[in-house]
Amino acid sequence: MREAMRISVVGTSGSGKSTLARKIAGALDIPFIELDAINWQPGWRDLNTHDPGEFRRRVEVATQAQSWVVDGNYGTAVGAIIRARATHLVWLDYDRRIVMARVIRRSFTRAFTVASFGRERAIASVGKTGFGRAIPSDGRGAHGKVGGFSMRRCSAMVRYRI
């Protein structure tokens, strides 16, 4: 029996959270949970604003599985649920130039493509992620918390920075 892995991938918009989380889930053959797909409803109505209780309920249901990979930064809305269940954290911490280039490229791609959750989506390419640096699980070097995660709760955290 494989060890349970519940991985949270966090980072700024355009950092490649969804792309990397999807690749990790595929490589480990575990479910991928896209928080944006749970949050955004038809007509661009977001549960986070219009029905936060339902948003939390859906995330609780989605994260009941033994293993999963989740992407997103909904810290105040569902962060406590994810932090309580995650065993691993991947923090994408890229230079502003890289992130802005990805956001601009993604925005142009989406402007000329029908992009909707649950169907085809235009997603910025991860490209080369640089190098990974493991941060000790006691939080040294990360001031004990990353994105609201107490590093003492996660068994592993990797920070990617270029």
N, C-alpha and C positions, 0 to 999 in steps of 0.2 A: 504494500500500500504506500502510495506516494505521500510525502509530507504536504499538509495544507499550505498553500501560498495564497495570500490575499495581498495584492500589490496595488498601491496607490501611486499614480504618476501625476505629479504636480509641476507647475511652472507657469510663466506668463503666457498670455495669448500669443500664438505664433511660435511657441517654443517647440512644437512637435509632440505634444502630449498624446493626442489621439493616435497619431501615426505610430509612435513608439509603443504605446499601450497595446494597440492592435497587433503589432509584430510580436511583442512579448507573449500575449495571450495565444497567438498562433503557434509560436515555438514551444510553449509549454502545454498546448492543447487544453487550455482552460478558458472559461467564459470571459468575454470582454464586455464591460459595462461602460457605456458612454453617457456620462451625466447630462451632457447637452441634449442628447436624444430623449432622456427622461424628462428634462425640464421644459424643452420647447415643444409647444403644442401647435396644432393647426392655426394659421393666422398669426403666427409669431407671438402667441400668448404664452408667457412663461409662468410655470407653476411656482417658481421661486418667489415671484411677486404676488400673483393672483390667488394662489392656494398653497402656501408653504407647508401646511399639514399634509396635503396629498403628495407633495414632492418628497417630504421625509418618509411617508409611508411607502412610496414606490421604491425609494433607495433602500429602505430597510428590507423590503421583499427581495430586491435584486441582489443584495449583499448577504443573504442567508446561506448561500452555497458555501461549500468547504473551501473552494479555491476560486479566485477571480482576479482580474486586472481591471481597475477603474481609473478613468482619467477625469480631470476637472478640478476646479478651484472654488467650489461652493462651500467655503469654510464655515461661514456663519449659518448657512441653511442646513447643511447635512454633514459638515466636517466632523462633528462629534461622533456621528454614526460610523463614518469611515475610519476615523482614528481609533475608535474602540475595537474595530475588527481587523484592521490592516496588520499584516505581519512584516511587510516590507514597504519601503518608500523609495521612489525614484524622483529626484528633484532635478528638473532641467533648468539650469541657471546659465543662460547664454548672454553674451555681450549684446548690448542694445542694437548695434548695427545688424547683427545676424537676425535678431527677432523682428526688427522693423522691415528688413528685406523680405522675410517670410510673410509677414502680415500684408505687405503691399502686393506681393506676388499672389497670395491667396485671395485677396480682395479683387484684384483684376480677374483672376480665373473665375471666381464666383460671379462676378458681374456679367460675364459672357457665357456662363454655364447655368443650367437649371440645377441648383444645389438645394436639396432638401434632406432632412434627416429621415433615415429609413430607406432611401433610394440612393441613386448615385450622388456622391459628394465630391466636390473638388477639394482636395486636401493638399496643403503644402508638403513638399518632399522633405524628408528628414535630412537627406544628404549625409555627409560624414558628421558624426556626433563628437568628434574630438576624442578625448580620453576620459575615462571614468576614474573617480577618486573615491575610495571607500571612506566613509566617515565612521569612526568608532561608535558602537551602539550606545555608549554612555553620553554621546552628544559633544565630546570634545571637538572644538573647532567649529561647532555649529550653535554655540550658545545654548545648548540643551533643547532647542526647539527649532523646527523648520516647518513653515507653513502651518503652525499650530500643532504639529506633531511633537510630542515629547519623545525624544530619541531613546529614552529608556524603555518605551513601550514597543518600539519596532525592533525586530531582530536584525534587520539590515537596512542600510540606506546607502544609496549611491547618488553622488552629485556630479552631474555633467556640466562642465564649464569650459568655455573657450575664451 
